């Protein structure tokens, strides 16, 4: 099936350092622009795209938009910052996935060290080897890899010892409760400490108050 990519808009959500509040990167977010002009959140259109197997078209479209924007920023003399891009499970399983990413980077002459491939779902127990091979291939190609939604499933804990990656994103469900729940705070502090020892960067989703960063 073909879809009208012009109806999808890509936004860049800043990633801010908790140490000095400086912008250290961004995450690419896609929205669907309805005919009425209103923007539709991913939760309302991504399941449909996954169902009719057109999600990969949007995944690669977003990645190409990011590369194009990075090239524009470079031409304007702006400082380059890494941008993360989400990919669905079906896209990640394509045999030529990494090769397609590399081809898009070459097309836009973008340095791959400014691109983070974000894995949006935790691997099932029988998919760990497959995920490990993909991450190794991505990192060898020059991309950074981040694991999203950490904390939503117990199985995610196995990733820290089983797979080497570069960034870990704490799920918003953990972050929302961190200022009021001492037990949650202890869990998050322990995760951050482990990541520091393993040289894995940590990103917290949904930080909205100063108390969440203290």
LOMARGU-705905 format. One line per field, with one value per residue: residue number from 1; y, x, z of N, C-alpha, C in turn. Coordinates in steps of 0.1 Angstrom, whole numbers, plus 5000, padded with zeros to 4 digits. Layout:
BEGIN
pos [NUM:...]
n_py [Y:...]
n_px [X:...]
n_pz [Z:...]
ca_py [Y:...]
ca_px [X:...]
ca_pz [Z:...]
c_py [Y:...]
c_px [X:...]
c_pz [Z:...]
This chain:
BEGIN
pos [1:2:3:4:5:6:7:8:9:10:11:12:13:14:15:16:17:18:19:20:21:22:23:24:25:26:27:28:29:30:31:32:33:34:35:36:37:38:39:40:41:42:43:44:45:46:47:48:49:50:51:52:53:54:55:56:57:58:59:60:61:62:63:64:65:66:67:68:69:70:71:72:73:74:75:76:77:78:79:80:81:82:83:84:85:86:87:88:89:90:91:92:93:94:95:96:97:98:99:100:101:102:103:104:105:106:107:108:109:110:111:112:113:114:115:116:117:118:119:120:121:122:123:124:125:126:127:128:129:130:131:132:133:134:135:136:137:138:139:140:141:142:143:144:145:146:147:148:149:150:151:152:153:154:155:156:157:158:159:160:161:162:163:164:165:166:167:168:169:170:171:172:173:174:175:176:177:178:179:180:181:182:183:184:185:186:187:188:189:190:191:192:193:194:195:196:197:198:199:200:201:202:203:204:205:206:207:208:209:210:211:212:213:214]
n_py [4988:5023:5054:5088:5107:5133:5142:5137:5150:5160:5166:5181:5172:5186:5173:5178:5186:5176:5186:5213:5224:5226:5222:5190:5173:5158:5144:5128:5133:5121:5133:5131:5149:5158:5161:5182:5199:5196:5181:5147:5124:5098:5075:5072:5067:5050:5022:5015:5018:4998:4976:4975:4972:4994:5009:5009:5026:5051:5051:5051:5075:5094:5091:5100:5126:5136:5133:5151:5175:5177:5180:5205:5221:5219:5232:5257:5264:5257:5242:5208:5183:5152:5132:5113:5085:5068:5033:5009:4975:4958:4971:4971:4944:4940:4927:4943:4965:4981:4987:5003:5025:5034:5041:5063:5081:5085:5097:5122:5131:5129:5126:5096:5095:5113:5103:5085:5053:5043:5018:5007:4988:4963:4933:4901:4871:4850:4865:4878:4872:4878:4905:4914:4909:4927:4952:4952:4953:4978:4995:4990:5000:5026:5040:5052:5035:5034:5023:5022:5029:5018:5000:4993:4967:4937:4921:4939:4943:4923:4932:4949:4933:4915:4927:4951:4986:5021:5042:5046:5049:5060:5050:5070:5064:5057:5081:5099:5094:5098:5120:5119:5093:5074:5048:5044:5064:5053:5030:5042:5057:5036:5023:5044:5045:5020:5022:5043:5030:5012:5028:5038:5062:5080:5088:5106:5103:5126:5146:5172:5190:5207:5192:5166:5163:5166]
n_px [5008:5004:5011:5003:5029:5033:5014:5024:5042:5073:5087:5111:5121:5137:5166:5176:5203:5207:5225:5234:5213:5216:5210:5214:5209:5183:5150:5133:5100:5070:5040:5006:4990:4958:4931:4915:4933:4942:4965:4975:4982:5007:4998:4972:4974:4996:4991:4973:4989:5008:4992:4984:5009:5024:5040:5068:5074:5069:5087:5112:5109:5108:5134:5148:5140:5152:5179:5180:5175:5196:5217:5210:5212:5240:5249:5241:5259:5254:5258:5262:5240:5232:5205:5177:5159:5129:5121:5099:5092:5087:5101:5127:5132:5137:5157:5176:5179:5199:5216:5200:5197:5223:5226:5208:5221:5245:5234:5226:5250:5256:5270:5272:5275:5259:5234:5209:5197:5167:5153:5122:5108:5110:5130:5118:5123:5132:5142:5166:5192:5189:5183:5207:5226:5217:5220:5248:5256:5246:5260:5286:5284:5285:5265:5247:5230:5199:5179:5145:5117:5125:5119:5093:5089:5098:5116:5134:5155:5174:5186:5207:5229:5231:5233:5252:5248:5243:5227:5201:5167:5147:5114:5085:5066:5081:5095:5075:5067:5089:5095:5078:5077:5096:5107:5106:5124:5148:5151:5155:5178:5196:5196:5207:5232:5243:5243:5262:5285:5287:5291:5269:5247:5220:5187:5158:5124:5097:5103:5093:5094:5115:5121:5122:5146:5165]
n_pz [5000:4994:5009:5017:5022:5026:5044:5069:5096:5109:5140:5162:5193:5220:5238:5270:5292:5325:5341:5333:5320:5292:5257:5244:5224:5203:5198:5172:5163:5150:5135:5124:5100:5098:5074:5083:5093:5119:5142:5146:5172:5175:5187:5177:5150:5144:5151:5131:5108:5113:5112:5084:5073:5064:5080:5078:5057:5068:5089:5075:5061:5081:5091:5068:5067:5090:5084:5063:5076:5093:5075:5064:5087:5090:5067:5073:5092:5118:5151:5153:5166:5181:5169:5177:5163:5161:5155:5142:5152:5130:5109:5118:5115:5088:5063:5050:5065:5080:5058:5043:5059:5059:5032:5030:5046:5032:5009:5019:5029:5057:5089:5106:5133:5144:5146:5162:5166:5177:5196:5200:5214:5239:5237:5232:5251:5234:5213:5219:5209:5182:5184:5196:5175:5156:5169:5172:5145:5137:5154:5145:5120:5126:5138:5168:5194:5211:5238:5243:5265:5290:5319:5317:5314:5330:5316:5304:5321:5316:5293:5300:5308:5287:5262:5244:5243:5236:5248:5273:5278:5302:5311:5310:5329:5352:5356:5362:5388:5404:5420:5442:5452:5472:5468:5441:5434:5445:5429:5403:5408:5412:5387:5372:5383:5377:5349:5346:5354:5333:5312:5298:5286:5301:5295:5305:5302:5299:5318:5338:5359:5382:5405:5396:5385:5404]
ca_py [5000:5036:5064:5102:5111:5148:5144:5134:5161:5156:5176:5178:5175:5187:5166:5188:5181:5179:5193:5227:5227:5229:5212:5181:5165:5159:5132:5130:5129:5122:5136:5130:5161:5154:5171:5193:5207:5192:5171:5135:5118:5085:5064:5071:5063:5040:5009:5013:5016:4985:4966:4973:4970:5006:5016:5011:5038:5063:5050:5056:5089:5102:5091:5108:5140:5140:5135:5163:5186:5177:5186:5219:5228:5220:5242:5270:5266:5255:5231:5195:5176:5139:5131:5099:5082:5055:5024:4998:4961:4952:4978:4965:4930:4940:4922:4954:4977:4989:4991:5014:5037:5039:5047:5076:5090:5089:5106:5135:5134:5131:5118:5087:5096:5122:5096:5074:5044:5040:5005:5011:4976:4953:4921:4889:4862:4842:4874:4885:4870:4886:4920:4917:4910:4940:4963:4951:4957:4992:5002:4988:5009:5040:5046:5050:5028:5036:5014:5030:5024:5009:5000:4989:4952:4931:4916:4949:4943:4914:4938:4955:4923:4907:4935:4964:4997:5034:5050:5040:5058:5056:5052:5081:5059:5058:5095:5106:5090:5099:5131:5116:5079:5071:5035:5046:5072:5044:5022:5050:5060:5023:5021:5054:5041:5009:5027:5051:5020:5005:5039:5040:5074:5078:5098:5104:5108:5133:5155:5185:5198:5208:5181:5154:5163:5167]
ca_px [5000:5011:5005:5007:5039:5032:5005:5031:5051:5084:5091:5124:5119:5151:5170:5183:5212:5202:5236:5235:5201:5219:5205:5225:5204:5169:5143:5124:5086:5061:5026:4998:4982:4945:4926:4910:4944:4946:4976:4971:4993:5011:4989:4960:4976:5006:4986:4967:5000:5014:4982:4984:5023:5030:5047:5082:5074:5069:5100:5123:5106:5112:5148:5153:5137:5162:5192:5179:5176:5210:5225:5206:5219:5254:5251:5239:5269:5249:5264:5255:5236:5227:5191:5173:5148:5123:5118:5090:5098:5087:5111:5140:5134:5140:5171:5185:5176:5211:5221:5191:5200:5236:5224:5202:5232:5254:5226:5226:5263:5254:5279:5263:5276:5249:5221:5207:5186:5160:5145:5110:5102:5120:5131:5113:5134:5137:5147:5177:5203:5186:5185:5221:5232:5213:5227:5262:5257:5243:5272:5298:5282:5287:5253:5245:5218:5193:5168:5134:5107:5131:5112:5079:5088:5109:5126:5143:5167:5183:5194:5219:5240:5231:5235:5259:5242:5249:5218:5190:5157:5138:5101:5078:5059:5091:5099:5063:5066:5102:5096:5070:5078:5110:5111:5109:5136:5159:5152:5161:5192:5204:5197:5216:5246:5247:5246:5274:5296:5288:5293:5257:5241:5206:5177:5146:5113:5087:5107:5085:5096:5129:5122:5124:5160:5174]
ca_pz [5000:4993:5017:5014:5032:5028:5055:5081:5099:5118:5149:5170:5207:5226:5250:5279:5302:5339:5348:5331:5312:5278:5247:5240:5213:5201:5193:5161:5166:5138:5137:5112:5097:5092:5064:5090:5098:5132:5143:5153:5179:5170:5193:5170:5136:5142:5151:5118:5098:5116:5107:5070:5069:5058:5090:5074:5048:5076:5096:5067:5058:5093:5091:5058:5071:5100:5077:5055:5085:5098:5064:5064:5098:5088:5057:5080:5102:5132:5158:5151:5178:5178:5168:5178:5155:5165:5144:5146:5152:5116:5102:5123:5110:5074:5061:5045:5074:5082:5045:5038:5067:5054:5019:5032:5052:5021:5001:5025:5034:5071:5097:5113:5147:5149:5145:5172:5163:5190:5196:5208:5221:5245:5230:5239:5255:5223:5203:5224:5200:5170:5187:5198:5162:5149:5175:5168:5131:5137:5160:5137:5109:5130:5145:5182:5196:5224:5242:5248:5274:5300:5331:5315:5314:5337:5307:5300:5329:5310:5283:5306:5308:5275:5250:5245:5236:5240:5256:5278:5280:5313:5307:5316:5341:5363:5359:5368:5402:5410:5430:5453:5456:5475:5463:5427:5433:5447:5417:5393:5412:5410:5373:5367:5388:5369:5336:5347:5354:5320:5302:5291:5289:5305:5292:5313:5294:5306:5329:5337:5371:5388:5415:5389:5381:5416]
c_py [5013:5045:5078:5107:5126:5151:5141:5145:5156:5168:5171:5182:5175:5178:5176:5181:5185:5187:5208:5232:5231:5218:5203:5171:5167:5145:5135:5125:5131:5124:5135:5143:5157:5165:5183:5203:5204:5181:5159:5128:5104:5074:5062:5066:5052:5026:5005:5010:5002:4974:4964:4973:4982:5014:5019:5023:5050:5063:5056:5071:5098:5103:5100:5123:5145:5142:5148:5175:5188:5184:5201:5227:5230:5231:5256:5273:5264:5242:5219:5189:5163:5139:5116:5097:5068:5046:5013:4984:4955:4958:4972:4952:4929:4936:4933:4966:4986:4994:5003:5027:5043:5046:5061:5086:5094:5099:5120:5140:5137:5121:5109:5088:5106:5116:5085:5066:5039:5028:5007:5000:4968:4940:4910:4880:4855:4851:4881:4884:4878:4901:4923:4918:4923:4952:4964:4957:4972:5000:5001:4997:5023:5047:5044:5043:5031:5026:5022:5022:5015:5011:4996:4974:4947:4926:4926:4948:4934:4921:4944:4946:4916:4914:4948:4975:5010:5042:5042:5051:5053:5060:5063:5076:5059:5072:5102:5105:5093:5109:5127:5102:5076:5058:5037:5054:5063:5035:5030:5053:5048:5021:5031:5050:5030:5013:5035:5041:5014:5015:5040:5053:5071:5090:5096:5111:5115:5141:5168:5194:5197:5196:5168:5152:5163:5154]
c_px [5009:5004:5010:5016:5038:5023:5012:5042:5061:5088:5104:5122:5133:5153:5179:5191:5207:5213:5236:5224:5205:5213:5216:5221:5189:5163:5133:5110:5078:5047:5019:4989:4969:4940:4920:4920:4949:4957:4972:4983:4995:5002:4976:4962:4987:5001:4980:4978:5007:5005:4983:4999:5028:5038:5062:5084:5076:5083:5111:5121:5111:5127:5154:5151:5148:5175:5192:5181:5190:5219:5222:5213:5234:5257:5249:5249:5265:5256:5256:5253:5230:5211:5187:5160:5142:5120:5109:5097:5098:5098:5125:5143:5137:5154:5181:5183:5188:5216:5213:5194:5214:5235:5218:5213:5241:5247:5227:5239:5263:5263:5270:5264:5266:5235:5220:5195:5180:5151:5134:5104:5113:5119:5125:5125:5140:5143:5160:5189:5201:5188:5200:5229:5229:5220:5242:5265:5255:5255:5284:5297:5285:5276:5254:5231:5212:5181:5157:5125:5113:5123:5097:5078:5100:5120:5137:5156:5178:5192:5207:5231:5242:5236:5243:5252:5247:5240:5206:5180:5147:5123:5094:5071:5068:5093:5087:5063:5078:5102:5088:5072:5093:5115:5114:5122:5149:5161:5159:5175:5201:5206:5208:5231:5251:5251:5259:5286:5298:5289:5281:5250:5226:5198:5164:5134:5103:5091:5100:5087:5111:5131:5126:5139:5170:5178]
c_pz [5000:5002:5013:5025:5036:5040:5069:5083:5110:5127:5157:5184:5214:5237:5258:5290:5316:5346:5346:5322:5297:5269:5242:5229:5211:5197:5182:5164:5154:5142:5124:5111:5090:5082:5070:5094:5112:5132:5151:5159:5174:5175:5185:5155:5134:5142:5137:5107:5101:5111:5092:5064:5061:5068:5086:5065:5057:5084:5088:5062:5069:5093:5080:5061:5081:5093:5069:5064:5090:5087:5063:5075:5096:5077:5063:5090:5116:5138:5156:5164:5174:5178:5169:5170:5159:5153:5150:5145:5137:5107:5106:5118:5095:5072:5057:5053:5075:5069:5040:5046:5062:5041:5021:5038:5041:5012:5006:5031:5049:5078:5106:5128:5153:5148:5155:5167:5176:5188:5206:5216:5227:5238:5239:5242:5244:5212:5207:5214:5187:5172:5189:5185:5155:5155:5172:5154:5130:5143:5152:5124:5113:5137:5160:5183:5210:5226:5249:5258:5285:5313:5330:5315:5322:5328:5303:5308:5323:5299:5288:5306:5295:5263:5252:5236:5242:5249:5261:5282:5291:5309:5315:5329:5354:5366:5365:5383:5410:5421:5443:5460:5459:5469:5448:5425:5435:5435:5406:5396:5410:5396:5367:5371:5380:5355:5336:5347:5341:5309:5293:5295:5292:5301:5299:5304:5303:5318:5328:5349:5375:5397:5408:5385:5393:5421]
